[in-house]
Amino acid sequence: MADFHLWTFAASDGYRWHYRHYPPMGKARATVVGIHGIQSHGGWYESSCRFLQSAGCDVFFVDRRGSGLNEQARGDTPSFRRLLDDIGEFLLTLKGPDRPPLVVTAISWGGKLGAGIQYRYPGLIEGLALLAPGFCPRVRPTRRERLQILAAALADPKRQFPIPLSDPALFTANTQWQQFIVADPLALREATARFLLESVKFDIYLKRMPRHGKAPVLLQLAGEDRIIDNERTRRFVSKWSTKEKSVIEYAGAHHTLEFEPDPLPVFSDLLQWLERVVAVSRRNG
């Protein structure tokens, strides 16, 4: 079975973070870069990466700085813009006249990074697939916790706070995957006050983003999502400038679509959309 290679990338500020690379057997039809959520990491999404790899895509999946395989500054970030630059700088190395179309797949909290890339790096990507993106969360810290986070962000920005997603049933109804989440040593359970405050600032930044959302977008939603608000998410994406919007909602599915008993329909829909993006990019190129 085709497998991935594990590499590191040096950001412009010197931080070195990990990513997985799933190279295709032959010439790549598209370059796909995956971005995970606040608690997860690239190890949660190996099945979809291998599916796209077997379909001829050159697949990369990054672990966000401070999460997954990245132990330095665990759960922290200097700013949300630094996170965007981590992704943007990496994407720029994958662009070129002889390279296939560049598409980002962004999951849960990572959807904010996928959307923000279009604002901070206009025209860099040819398509954006959003899987249960975290623009409009249902789950958030309590009012008291938010006040504590704000106070700590001013006085002790590296103080850690629990990420309010401790119940694995929020992610999936599949007991096998629930056990995987509970036992996962790489899952991020806490984040710094600075990270959590930057996440709020990021939400404000994204309010100015819709006019910059010009790449074709696929929105894949879980019908039984307990982490994000699907209707508010639909309305937010509907405001984007692109005329190429596709929305698919999977009845009965839970937040992490990768962990459904049969995720193949999700993967297949993503691939079919990706093929349309590649065809349009080639006609326009």
C-alpha positions in Angstrom: 0.0 0.0 0.0 1.2 3.5 -0.8 2.3 5.3 2.3 3.4 8.8 3.4 6.7 10.4 4.1 7.2 12.6 7.2 9.0 15.9 6.6 9.5 19.2 8.4 9.1 22.7 7.0 10.9 25.8 8.4 8.7 28.8 8.7 10.1 32.3 8.2 10.3 32.9 12.0 12.4 29.7 12.4 9.7 27.4 13.8 10.0 24.0 12.2 6.7 22.0 11.9 5.8 18.6 10.6 3.8 17.5 7.6 2.9 14.2 5.9 3.4 13.8 2.1 1.5 11.2 0.1 3.1 11.3 -3.3 1.1 9.7 -6.3 2.4 6.8 -8.3 2.6 8.9 -11.5 2.1 12.5 -12.6 0.0 14.4 -10.2 -3.4 15.7 -11.4 -3.7 18.1 -8.5 -1.8 19.2 -5.4 -3.9 18.9 -2.3 -2.9 20.4 1.1 -4.9 19.4 4.2 -5.4 21.4 7.4 -6.7 19.9 10.6 -8.9 21.2 13.4 -8.0 22.6 16.8 -7.6 19.3 18.6 -6.8 16.9 15.8 -3.7 16.4 13.6 -2.7 14.8 10.4 -2.9 11.3 11.9 -6.7 11.5 12.0 -7.0 11.9 8.2 -4.8 9.2 6.7 -7.7 7.4 5.1 -8.8 10.4 3.0 -5.2 11.3 2.2 -4.6 7.8 0.8 -7.9 7.9 -1.1 -6.8 11.1 -2.9 -3.3 9.7 -3.3 -4.6 6.6 -5.1 -6.7 8.9 -7.4 -3.5 10.6 -8.6 -3.3 13.6 -6.3 -0.1 14.8 -4.7 -1.3 15.1 -1.1 0.3 17.0 1.8 -1.2 17.2 5.3 0.3 19.7 7.7 0.4 19.6 11.5 -0.3 23.1 12.8 2.5 24.5 14.9 2.1 23.6 18.6 -0.1 20.6 17.8 0.2 17.0 16.5 3.8 16.0 16.1 5.0 19.5 16.9 6.1 19.6 20.6 7.6 23.1 20.6 5.3 25.7 22.1 2.5 23.2 22.6 -1.0 24.7 22.1 0.4 28.2 21.5 0.8 30.6 18.6 2.3 34.1 18.4 -0.8 35.2 16.4 -3.4 33.9 14.0 -1.6 35.7 11.2 1.5 33.6 12.0 -0.6 30.5 11.5 -1.8 31.9 8.2 1.8 32.6 7.1 2.9 29.1 8.1 0.4 27.7 5.6 0.9 30.5 3.0 4.7 30.1 2.9 4.3 26.3 2.5 1.8 26.7 -0.3 4.0 29.1 -2.2 6.7 26.3 -2.4 4.1 24.2 -4.2 3.2 26.7 -6.9 4.8 27.0 -10.3 4.1 27.0 -14.0 4.6 23.3 -14.3 2.7 22.3 -11.1 -0.8 21.0 -11.1 -3.7 23.1 -9.6 -3.3 23.8 -5.9 -6.3 22.9 -3.6 -6.7 23.2 0.1 -8.9 20.9 2.2 -9.6 22.5 5.6 -11.3 20.7 8.5 -13.2 22.1 11.5 -11.1 24.9 13.1 -8.7 24.6 10.2 -11.5 25.9 8.0 -10.7 29.3 9.4 -7.1 29.0 8.1 -8.4 27.8 4.7 -10.7 30.8 4.4 -8.1 33.2 5.7 -5.5 32.1 3.2 -7.6 33.7 0.4 -7.6 37.0 2.3 -3.9 37.1 3.3 -2.6 35.4 0.1 -5.1 36.4 -2.7 -5.1 34.1 -5.7 -2.8 31.5 -4.2 -5.2 28.5 -4.4 -7.4 27.2 -7.1 -10.0 25.6 -4.8 -11.0 25.2 -1.2 -12.9 22.2 0.3 -14.3 22.9 3.8 -15.3 19.8 5.9 -17.5 20.9 8.8 -15.5 24.2 9.1 -15.4 26.0 12.4 -16.6 29.4 11.5 -19.8 29.2 13.7 -19.2 27.0 16.7 -21.8 25.6 19.0 -19.3 24.7 21.6 -17.3 27.4 23.3 -15.8 28.3 26.8 -18.3 29.5 29.4 -18.6 33.2 30.1 -16.5 32.8 33.3 -13.8 30.8 31.3 -13.7 33.5 28.6 -13.1 36.2 31.3 -10.3 34.0 32.8 -8.8 33.5 29.4 -8.9 37.3 28.7 -7.2 38.1 32.0 -4.5 35.4 31.5 -3.9 36.7 27.9 -2.9 40.0 29.4 -1.0 38.8 32.4 0.2 35.2 31.6 -0.4 34.5 27.9 1.1 31.1 27.9 -1.2 29.8 30.7 -3.0 26.7 29.4 -6.7 26.2 29.3 -8.7 23.1 28.4 -10.1 23.0 24.9 -13.9 22.5 25.4 -14.1 19.4 23.3 -13.3 16.7 25.9 -16.2 14.5 25.0 -15.2 12.3 22.0 -18.9 11.8 21.2 -18.9 15.4 19.9 -16.7 14.2 17.0 -18.2 10.9 16.2 -20.8 8.3 17.2 -18.4 5.5 16.2 -17.2 3.9 19.4 -14.0 2.6 17.9 -13.0 6.1 16.8 -14.2 7.5 20.2 -11.7 5.2 21.8 -9.0 6.3 19.4 -9.6 10.0 20.3 -9.4 9.3 24.0 -6.2 7.3 23.7 -4.5 9.6 21.1 -1.3 10.9 22.6 -0.9 13.6 19.9 -4.4 15.2 20.3 -4.3 18.7 21.7 -6.2 18.9 24.9 -5.2 22.4 26.1 -4.3 25.7 24.4 -2.8 28.9 25.7 -4.7 32.0 26.6 -2.9 33.7 23.8 -4.0 31.1 21.2 -7.6 31.2 22.4 -7.7 35.0 22.2 -6.1 34.9 18.8 -8.8 32.6 17.7 -11.4 35.2 18.7 -9.4 37.9 16.8 -9.3 35.5 13.8 -13.1 35.4 13.8 -13.2 39.2 13.5 -10.6 39.1 10.7 -12.8 36.6 8.8 -15.8 39.0 8.8 -13.9 41.0 6.2 -13.0 37.9 4.2 -16.1 37.0 2.0 -15.2 39.4 -0.8 -11.8 37.7 -1.0 -13.3 34.3 -1.3 -12.9 33.9 -5.1 -11.8 30.3 -5.5 -14.4 27.5 -6.0 -15.5 26.2 -2.7 -17.0 22.9 -1.6 -18.8 22.8 1.8 -19.3 19.4 3.3 -21.5 19.3 6.4 -22.4 16.7 8.9 -26.2 16.5 9.5 -25.8 15.7 13.2 -22.9 18.1 13.9 -22.8 19.1 17.6 -19.7 21.2 17.3 -20.7 23.7 14.5 -23.9 25.4 13.5 -24.6 24.3 10.0 -27.2 26.9 9.1 -25.0 29.8 10.2 -22.1 28.2 8.3 -24.1 28.0 5.1 -25.0 31.7 5.4 -21.5 32.7 6.0 -20.1 30.8 2.9 -23.0 32.0 0.8 -21.7 35.6 1.1 -18.3 34.7 -0.6 -17.5 36.3 -3.9 -17.1 33.0 -5.8 -19.9 31.9 -8.0 -18.7 28.3 -7.7 -20.2 27.0 -4.5 -21.2 23.4 -3.8 -22.8 22.3 -0.6 -23.4 18.7 0.5 -24.9 17.7 3.9 -24.6 14.1 5.0 -27.8 13.1 6.9 -27.0 11.3 10.2 -23.3 12.1 10.0 -21.3 13.5 12.9 -18.6 16.3 13.0 -15.5 14.3 11.9 -16.7 12.9 8.6 -13.5 10.9 8.3 -14.8 8.8 11.3 -18.1 7.8 9.8 -18.8 4.0 9.5 -18.5 4.5 5.7 -16.7 7.7 4.8 -16.3 6.6 1.1 -19.2 8.8 -0.1 -17.6 11.9 1.6 -14.2 11.0 -0.1 -15.9 10.4 -3.4 -17.8 13.7 -3.4 -14.6 15.5 -2.6 -12.8 13.8 -5.5 -15.6 14.6 -7.9 -15.5 18.2 -7.0 -11.8 18.3 -7.2 -11.9 16.9 -10.7 -14.2 19.7 -11.7 -11.9 22.3 -10.2 -8.9 20.8 -12.1 -10.8 20.8 -15.4 -11.8 24.5 -14.9 -8.3 25.4 -13.9 -6.8 23.8 -17.0 -9.4 25.5 -19.3 -8.5 28.9 -17.8 -4.8 28.2 -17.6 
